[in-house]
Amino acid sequence: MGKYELLRARLASDLPDIDLHLSQPASDGELALVHDPHYVTAIEEGSLSPQAQREIGFPWNEGMVVRARRSCGATIQAARTAFSEGVSGNLAGGTHHAYRDKGGGFCVFNDAAVTSRLMQAEWMRQHARPLQVAIIDLDVHQGNGTASIFAQDPSVFTLSLHGEKNFPFRKEDSDLDVALPDGCRDDAYLEALEQALITLEQRFEPGLVIYLAGADPFEGDRLGRLKLTYDGLEARDRRVFDWAFQRRLPLAFAMAGGYGTRIEETVQVQVNTFRVARAYWRHWQNRA
């Protein structure tokens, strides 16, 4: 949990021109676009079964509820900002293990899924035509909750690049899954990403990109099992931002997982993502 506070402090000191805002909590109505209302109520009231709470991994308290709502709300705000600014990010989020009716893997509500549904609803009201959303999930763990939520929805494309043998051990079917072997290094990872983006473009035409920029493929991560360097992860981020920028697609991103043996290393990966994002935000402003 400490990485979030450290990340905010590093951004304020190292990248002071980034505009930081306190997120608003996602409402019951927004959460219900994806989640079973009974599940939302159980989270709010702390009435989940002990087994369901253990599956999430956090003990219940009021602070957990507030954090889960605000983490989801931050991705919503990032997406709204991305439509006007080109690029915007959430210092937390990426809670892709949350299903419609349950949480898991430190994920309570699925921020990418809720944001996708809400942006589609707002877009339809304003433009009277559908919005297609691509979720590019580069956390080292498969986005099983996201894949399940959108399994029958052709308007959202789920792409997951993840460790083949890593959590979750029962994977769901994303629209495109790329499973990587333990020990995968920069070159092989970046080639797999390139091919995945080519396939995404062949099969789908998004109007919004939601990017889960997990820090856990890093070679120093306790839970990652891949071997990407700082340079490799920066190249990954540049490729995703460049892909979206070339197509003039607004991009909202979230930090997703990161469990470094040294917390400072996880935070450095995330700071680097924001540094790349800032560069592409400037490109957007110059092209506006």
N, C-alpha and C positions, 0 to 999 in steps of 0.2 A: 504493500500500500504506500510505502514511503516514496516510491519512485514518482508518484504524481506531484507531490509537493516539490520534490527536487527538480522535476522537469519544469514546472512553472517558474521556479527561481532561476534556473539556467536560462530559460527563454527571456525572462525580464532583464537579465544581466548581459547575455550574449547577443540577443536579437531584439533590442529594445523597440525597434520600429514595428514589431508584430503587435497587433491590437488584441489585447486580452480582455475577455468579458466573462462574467459569471453566468453560467448557463441557467436557464429556467427549467423547472422540472416538467417532464412529460406528464400530461394529464391522463385521467382514467380513459377518456374518450380516445386519445391518441394511442395509448397502449392497447386499447380494445380493437384497434384496426388489425392487430396481429394476435394478441394474446387473449386466451379465454378469460372472460371477466371474473370467473370464480377464482382463477389463479391470481389475478391482479389483487382481488380482495384478500386472498389468503396471505399474500406478501405484505399488504398494507397492515393487516391485523395481526400478523405473526402466527397464523393458525395452520401453517404447513405442517405436514407430518414430519417427525424426526428424520425419517428416511429421505424425504424430499429435500429437507434442509441440508442434510449431509451431502446429497448429490450436488447441491449448489457449491458447498464448501465453505460458506461464511456462516457464522452464528447470527441468528436474527437479532436485530435491535433497530431502533428508530433511525439511527444514523445510516444503517445499511439500506433502508428503504429510500431515504432522501438521496443517498449517493446513486442508487440504481435509477431513480427517476431523473436526476440531473444529468447523469452520464448519457442516458437516452436522449434527453432534451438537448444536450450539447451537439449531438450529431444532427438532430433536426435543425438547430440553428446554423450549423456549419453548411448544411445543404442549402438552406434558404440564402445564406450569404454567398455561396458558390455561384448561384444563378446570377447575382449582380456583380460579384468580384472575380469570378473565375475559379478561385481556389480558396478553401477554408478548411480548418481542421479542429478536431476535438482532442484535448490533451489526455482523454481517457477513451472509453468506448471500445468498439470491436468485440462486443459480447455475443459471439456467434454460436455459442453452445446452448443458448436458450431456445427452447422449442415453444410452440404455441401454448402449451399447458404445463410446462415445467422448466426449471432452470438446470444448470449443470456446469461443471468446470469453471467456477467463479463467475458465472454469467447468470444474471437474474432476468433482465428483459433484453430482447434482441434489438439493439439500437439501429443496426443497418436495415433490418426488416421493417421496423416501425417507421423509420425515416422514408424508406422506399414507398410504402403504402400512403403515407401522409403527403409526400411530394406528388405522387400520382393524383391524389384527390385534389390538391390545390392547383395543380397544373390543368386538370380537366375543367375546373371551375373557371379558370382564367382564359384558357385557350380552346376549350370544347373539343379537344382531341387527346388521345392517350399519350402518356409518357412512358418510355421504356427505360429501365434502369439496369445498369451492369454493376454487379458487386464483385470487385476484384479482391479476393481474400488471400493475402500473402502472409498471414500468420502461419507458424509451423504446424499448427494443429488444424485438422479439417473443420470447416464451418458446418458441422452436422445439423445444428438447429436451423441455420439459414437455408440449407439445402432442403430440409424437410418442409419448412414453411412454404417455400416456393416450388415445390416439386411439381405441382399441376398448374403453374402460372407462367405462361409464355411471355408475359410482359416484363419479367425480371430474369436476367441471366446471371447464374451463380457460377463463378470460376474460383476454384480452390487449388492452390499450389501448396502441398503439405508433405510432411514426413510420412512415408508409407507405413512404418511400424509404430508410429507415435499415437498418442491419445487423439481422438476417441478410438477405441479398439473395434467398435462396430461403426463403420462409416455409413453415411447416407449417400445418395446419388446426387451430386451437383450436376448442373448442365455441362460442366467440364471439370473433371478432376485430374490433376497431375500429381501422382504419388512419387516421391523422391526417396532414394535410399539413404540410410544412415551414412553420415560422413560426406554428403554432397557438398562440393566446393563451388566457388564463385562462377567459374566458366560454365560448368554443367547446369547450374541453377539459372543463370542468365539465358542460356540457350533454351532451356525448358520454358522460361517465361516468354521469350520471344515467340516461340511456336504457339504458346497458349494465346497470346494476343492476336496472332494471325488467325487462329481458329475462331476466336471471339468475333473478330471483324467479319469473317466469312459467314457467320451464323446469326449475327445480331447487329442492330443499329440503335445504340443507346442514345438517350437524350440527357442522361445524368450518369456519372460514375461515382460509386462509393468505394473507397479504397481502404482496406484494412492493412495498415503498414506495421505488421508485427515485428518486434525486435527479437523474437525468439529463434529465428534462423541463425543468429549470431554464434560464432564459434565458442564464445564464453558463456553461453546460456546453459543453465542447469537442466532444463527440460527439453531443449531443442533437438539435440542429436545431429544437427547439420553443422557445417563448418564454414559459414560465410564470414568474411572479414568486414571491417568497417567500409572499405572501398567497395566490396561486392554489394553490400546493402545500399550504399549511396547510389551505385549504378542501377540497382533494382528500382529505387525510388525515382531516379531521373527517367528511366524508361517508361514507367507508368505515367508520370506527369507529362512527359513528352508525348506519349501516345494520346492522352486526352487533349493536350494543347493543340496538337496538329489537327485534331478533328473539331476543335472549338467546343469541347464538351466540358461543362462545369464539373468540378471534382471536389467532393467532400471526403476527408480522410479522418481515420481514427487510429489510435495507437495500438490497440489490441494487446497481445501478450508480450511479455518480456520478463525473464526470471534469471538474470545474470548472477553468476557466482559473486561478482562485485556489482552492486546496484548502480554504481557510477557508470559502468559500461553499458548497461541497458539505457540509462538516461542519455548517454552520449549518442547511441544509435538513434534515439528519438529526437534529440536536438538536431542531428544531421538531417532527419526527414523534414523537420520544419525549415531548415536552412534551404534545402532543395525546393520546398514548397514556396518559400519567399521569392526565390529566383523566378519561378514560373508565374507567381502572382504579378511580378514586375513585367514579365512578358505580356501578360493579359492587359495590364494598364497601358502599355505602349501600343498595343494593337487595338485598344478600345476606340 
